[in-house]
Amino acid sequence: MLKRIVVALGLVLVASITALAGQLYIYEDDPGYWWYWAGSPDYEVLVPANRPYYLDQEWSGHTFVEIPLRDGGPLLFIGTAPGTNFQQLWQALTASWSFPLRSSRVTEDSQITTNQGLRAHFRVMTGTTQEGSTAMIRMVAFTRDGRSAYLLFVGKESEYTGDLRQYWLRAVNSFRWR
């Protein structure tokens, strides 16, 4: 049985509309994770527990939660958007992150099957930041009922290791429709 966690999820006012917050539930198999339930269509995904914040946002039919994987980044975004065109979704979600990068390039672009048996589009882009480090954007997108659900990792390539890598992999492989 799931137990709801009483957590104040951040709400953002967009065009005078209050965003609907997702819900966090205890994951009894591992106290390091919580179930996050949200979306249209509804989905659930395991996210790391006890992050500094879980910021739910909504704009133009696009709903998502922003989760810092540790103080100062990287960030994990999980959300839904209208349409099923992966290329359009990729461009919309990565434009602001990829703009300041030099020599950005897509390093992986494929279809994957998750541990839940779901097919998804997977893409990775890397590029050089103004400070000289390598940034990375990872995205997985699922489609259902004319909408896309996605997971997006944004951070330095060197940060994609250890616990942070596990958070990403656990989220991708636990994602399922409700």
C-alpha positions as CSV (number, residue, x, y, z in Angstrom):
1,M,0.0,0.0,0.0
2,L,1.3,3.5,-0.8
3,K,1.6,6.1,1.9
4,R,1.3,9.7,0.8
5,I,4.1,11.9,1.8
6,V,3.1,15.3,3.1
7,V,5.4,17.5,1.2
8,A,4.8,21.0,0.1
9,L,5.4,20.9,-3.6
10,G,6.3,24.3,-5.1
11,L,3.5,25.8,-7.2
12,V,4.1,28.4,-9.8
13,L,1.6,30.9,-11.1
14,V,1.5,31.1,-14.8
15,A,-0.9,33.5,-16.5
16,S,-2.8,33.6,-13.2
17,I,-3.4,29.8,-13.2
18,T,-2.1,27.7,-10.3
19,A,-0.1,24.7,-11.4
20,L,-1.4,21.4,-10.3
21,A,1.2,19.6,-8.1
22,G,2.2,16.0,-8.5
23,Q,2.1,13.7,-5.6
24,L,4.9,12.0,-3.7
25,Y,4.5,8.6,-2.1
26,I,6.8,6.5,0.0
27,Y,8.5,3.7,-1.9
28,E,8.7,1.0,0.8
29,D,11.3,-1.1,-1.1
30,D,14.0,1.7,-0.9
31,P,13.8,4.7,1.5
32,G,16.2,6.6,-0.9
33,Y,13.4,6.9,-3.5
34,W,9.8,8.2,-3.6
35,W,7.1,7.5,-6.2
36,Y,6.1,10.7,-8.1
37,W,2.6,10.6,-9.6
38,A,1.5,13.2,-12.1
39,G,0.8,13.9,-15.7
40,S,-1.8,13.8,-18.4
41,P,-1.9,10.9,-19.2
42,D,-1.2,9.8,-15.7
43,Y,2.3,8.3,-15.0
44,E,4.4,7.3,-12.0
45,V,8.2,7.3,-11.7
46,L,10.7,6.7,-8.9
47,V,12.6,9.9,-7.9
48,P,15.3,10.4,-5.4
49,A,13.9,11.2,-1.9
50,N,14.7,14.3,0.2
51,R,15.9,16.6,-2.5
52,P,16.1,20.3,-1.7
53,Y,12.9,20.9,-3.6
54,Y,10.4,19.5,-6.1
55,L,9.1,22.3,-8.2
56,D,6.0,21.6,-10.2
57,Q,5.2,23.9,-13.1
58,E,2.7,24.3,-16.0
59,W,2.6,26.4,-19.1
60,S,0.8,25.9,-22.5
61,G,-0.4,22.4,-21.7
62,H,3.1,21.3,-20.7
63,T,3.4,20.2,-17.0
64,F,6.7,19.2,-15.4
65,V,8.6,18.8,-12.1
66,E,12.1,20.1,-11.6
67,I,14.2,18.1,-9.2
68,P,17.8,19.0,-8.3
69,L,19.8,15.8,-8.0
70,R,22.1,17.6,-5.5
71,D,22.7,21.3,-4.5
72,G,23.9,23.2,-7.5
73,G,22.8,20.6,-10.0
74,P,22.5,18.6,-12.2
75,L,18.7,18.8,-12.7
76,L,16.1,16.2,-13.5
77,F,12.9,17.3,-15.3
78,I,9.9,14.9,-15.6
79,G,6.8,16.0,-17.4
80,T,4.2,15.8,-20.2
81,A,3.6,17.8,-23.3
82,P,1.0,17.8,-26.1
83,G,1.9,16.0,-29.3
84,T,4.1,13.0,-30.1
85,N,6.7,14.5,-32.4
86,F,10.0,13.7,-30.6
87,Q,12.1,16.2,-32.6
88,Q,9.8,19.1,-31.8
89,L,9.8,18.1,-28.1
90,W,13.6,17.8,-28.1
91,Q,14.0,21.2,-29.6
92,A,11.5,22.9,-27.3
93,L,13.0,21.4,-24.1
94,T,16.7,21.7,-25.0
95,A,16.8,25.1,-26.7
96,S,17.6,27.2,-23.6
97,W,20.1,24.6,-22.3
98,S,21.9,24.1,-25.6
99,F,22.1,27.7,-26.7
100,P,25.1,28.7,-24.7
101,L,27.0,25.5,-25.6
102,R,29.9,25.5,-28.1
103,S,30.4,22.6,-30.4
104,S,27.2,20.8,-29.3
105,R,26.5,17.5,-30.9
106,V,24.1,14.6,-30.5
107,T,26.1,11.6,-29.3
108,E,23.3,9.1,-29.0
109,D,19.9,8.9,-30.8
110,S,18.0,5.6,-30.5
111,Q,14.9,3.7,-29.5
112,I,15.1,1.9,-26.1
113,T,13.0,-0.5,-24.2
114,T,12.9,0.1,-20.4
115,N,12.7,-2.4,-17.6
116,Q,8.9,-1.9,-17.7
117,G,8.8,-3.0,-21.3
118,L,8.0,0.5,-22.6
119,R,9.5,1.7,-25.9
120,A,11.0,5.2,-25.8
121,H,13.1,7.6,-27.8
122,F,16.5,8.3,-26.2
123,R,18.8,11.1,-27.1
124,V,22.0,12.6,-25.6
125,M,23.7,15.9,-26.6
126,T,27.0,17.2,-25.3
127,G,28.7,20.5,-25.7
128,T,31.4,22.8,-24.2
129,T,30.3,25.4,-21.6
130,Q,31.8,28.8,-21.5
131,E,33.9,27.7,-18.5
132,G,35.3,24.9,-20.7
133,S,33.6,21.9,-19.1
134,T,31.5,19.4,-21.0
135,A,27.7,19.7,-20.5
136,M,25.3,16.9,-21.2
137,I,21.5,16.8,-21.9
138,R,19.9,13.3,-21.7
139,M,16.3,12.8,-22.7
140,V,13.9,9.9,-22.8
141,A,10.4,10.3,-24.2
142,F,7.3,8.0,-24.1
143,T,4.1,8.6,-26.0
144,R,0.5,7.8,-25.2
145,D,-2.9,9.3,-26.1
146,G,-1.5,12.0,-28.4
147,R,0.9,13.3,-25.7
148,S,4.5,12.8,-24.7
149,A,6.0,12.1,-21.3
150,Y,9.7,12.7,-20.9
151,L,12.6,12.6,-18.5
152,L,15.4,15.2,-19.0
153,F,18.8,15.2,-17.3
154,V,20.8,18.5,-17.5
155,G,24.2,18.8,-16.1
156,K,27.9,18.4,-16.5
157,E,29.0,15.2,-18.2
158,S,31.4,14.6,-15.4
159,E,28.5,14.6,-12.9
160,Y,26.8,11.7,-14.7
161,T,28.3,9.1,-12.4
162,G,27.7,7.3,-9.1
163,D,24.4,8.1,-7.3
164,L,23.5,10.8,-9.9
165,R,23.7,8.3,-12.7
166,Q,21.7,5.8,-10.7
167,Y,18.9,8.4,-10.1
168,W,18.6,8.9,-13.8
169,L,18.6,5.1,-14.6
170,R,16.2,4.4,-11.8
171,A,13.8,7.1,-13.1
172,V,13.9,5.9,-16.7
173,N,13.5,2.3,-15.9
174,S,10.7,2.7,-13.3
175,F,8.6,5.0,-15.5
176,R,5.1,3.5,-16.1
177,W,1.7,4.7,-17.2
178,R,-1.0,4.6,-14.5
